[in-house]
């Protein structure tokens, strides 16, 4: 009989609950940010400094980004341990609630070849615009680095070539 009373109290309390959930109020890192760190992302400043130190270069980031809402920005530096030529700085702008709001900036000291429609930047630099089934891309060189800026194809109400060209032109 004594074991039944605690059990009944638990069952009764479930039926009488107003749906309030009590959570840990200690300052903890939200899952989204924690997961991003676990897969190698960090602050943009940290990633840029790592890349600059490794490549002995100065990175200029775009002064413009697409005019769509973002909730987070992350950076990652990946060193090519195998070949030593494909070191990569990745910058990501994301929106936790709007998954299509994704803008990427990839920077390399080693240049890769791309094919696409050619555009000229304001300073006369040539760039290539192309798309795949997920992203629109614009590739160009500035300050002896290769930049690939890209935006998710599912972002609506933008003119991808114009937006990406404007972003490329905003890098000094």
C-alpha positions in Angstrom: 0.0 0.0 0.0 2.9 2.4 0.8 4.3 2.0 -2.7 1.0 2.9 -4.4 0.6 6.3 -2.7 3.7 7.9 -4.3 2.7 6.4 -7.7 -0.8 7.8 -7.4 0.6 11.2 -6.5 2.8 11.2 -9.6 -0.2 10.2 -11.8 -2.5 12.8 -10.2 0.1 15.5 -10.6 0.4 14.8 -14.4 -3.3 15.2 -14.8 -3.4 18.5 -12.8 -0.3 20.0 -14.5 -0.9 23.3 -16.3 1.7 22.3 -18.9 4.5 24.5 -17.4 7.9 23.1 -18.1 10.8 24.1 -15.8 14.2 24.4 -17.5 17.7 24.9 -16.4 18.2 28.7 -16.1 22.0 28.6 -16.0 23.8 30.3 -18.8 24.4 27.5 -21.3 25.4 27.6 -25.0 22.3 27.0 -27.2 22.4 23.8 -29.3 22.8 25.6 -32.6 25.9 27.5 -31.6 27.3 24.5 -29.7 26.8 22.2 -32.7 28.5 24.7 -35.0 31.6 24.8 -32.7 31.7 21.0 -32.5 32.0 20.7 -36.3 34.8 23.3 -36.4 33.2 26.7 -36.7 34.2 29.6 -34.5 33.9 33.3 -34.7 34.6 35.0 -38.0 37.5 37.0 -36.4 39.1 33.8 -35.0 38.9 32.0 -38.3 40.2 35.0 -40.3 43.2 35.4 -38.0 44.1 31.7 -38.3 43.9 31.9 -42.1 45.9 35.1 -42.2 48.6 33.7 -39.9 48.8 30.5 -41.9 48.9 32.1 -45.4 50.8 35.2 -44.3 48.2 37.4 -46.0 45.6 40.0 -45.2 41.9 39.0 -45.8 39.4 41.7 -46.8 35.9 40.6 -46.2 32.9 42.0 -48.1 31.5 45.3 -46.8 28.1 44.1 -48.1 26.1 41.0 -47.6 22.8 40.0 -49.0 19.8 42.1 -47.7 18.1 39.1 -46.1 17.9 38.3 -42.4 20.6 36.3 -40.7 20.7 35.2 -37.1 24.3 33.8 -37.0 27.7 34.1 -38.6 30.5 31.6 -38.3 34.0 31.0 -39.6 36.3 28.1 -40.1 39.8 27.6 -41.3 40.6 24.3 -42.8 44.3 23.5 -43.4 45.0 21.0 -46.2 47.2 18.6 -44.3 47.5 16.2 -47.3 48.5 18.4 -50.2 49.2 21.7 -48.6 47.5 23.7 -51.4 43.8 23.7 -50.6 43.7 25.7 -47.4 40.3 27.2 -47.0 38.7 30.0 -45.0 34.9 29.6 -44.8 32.5 32.3 -43.6 28.9 31.4 -43.2 25.9 33.6 -42.6 22.8 31.6 -41.6 19.3 32.1 -40.3 18.3 29.5 -37.7 14.6 29.9 -38.5 14.8 30.5 -42.3 17.0 27.7 -43.6 17.2 29.1 -47.1 18.9 32.3 -45.8 22.4 31.0 -46.3 25.2 33.1 -47.6 28.8 31.8 -48.0 32.2 33.3 -48.5 35.0 30.9 -49.3 38.6 32.2 -49.6 41.7 30.4 -50.8 45.3 31.4 -51.4 45.5 28.7 -54.1 43.3 29.4 -57.1 40.9 26.8 -58.6 39.5 27.0 -62.1 35.8 27.6 -62.7 33.7 28.1 -65.8 30.7 30.3 -66.0 29.4 33.6 -67.4 32.1 36.3 -67.2 31.5 39.6 -65.4 33.8 42.5 -64.8 34.1 44.1 -61.4 34.4 47.8 -61.0 38.2 47.6 -60.8 38.4 45.6 -64.1 38.9 42.2 -62.3 37.2 39.3 -64.1 34.8 37.1 -62.2 32.7 34.0 -63.1 29.0 33.6 -62.3 27.5 30.1 -62.3 24.9 28.0 -60.5 24.4 24.4 -59.4 21.2 22.8 -58.1 21.7 24.4 -54.6 23.6 27.6 -54.9 24.4 30.7 -57.1 28.2 31.4 -57.2 30.5 34.2 -58.1 34.2 33.6 -58.2 36.9 36.3 -58.5 40.3 37.3 -57.3 41.2 40.1 -55.0 44.5 40.8 -53.1 46.1 37.7 -54.4 43.3 35.5 -52.9 40.4 33.7 -54.7 37.0 34.4 -53.4 33.8 32.4 -53.9 30.7 34.1 -52.7 27.5 32.1 -52.9 23.8 32.2 -51.9 21.2 29.6 -51.6 19.0 29.3 -54.8 15.8 29.2 -52.7 16.2 32.7 -51.4 13.5 34.7 -53.1 13.2 38.3 -54.3 16.8 38.8 -55.2 18.7 39.1 -58.5 21.6 36.7 -57.8 24.1 38.0 -60.4 23.6 41.6 -59.3 23.6 40.8 -55.6 26.8 38.7 -55.8 28.5 41.2 -58.1 27.7 44.0 -55.6 29.2 41.9 -52.8 32.3 41.3 -54.8 32.7 45.0 -55.6 32.4 45.8 -51.9 35.8 44.1 -51.2 38.7 46.6 -51.3 
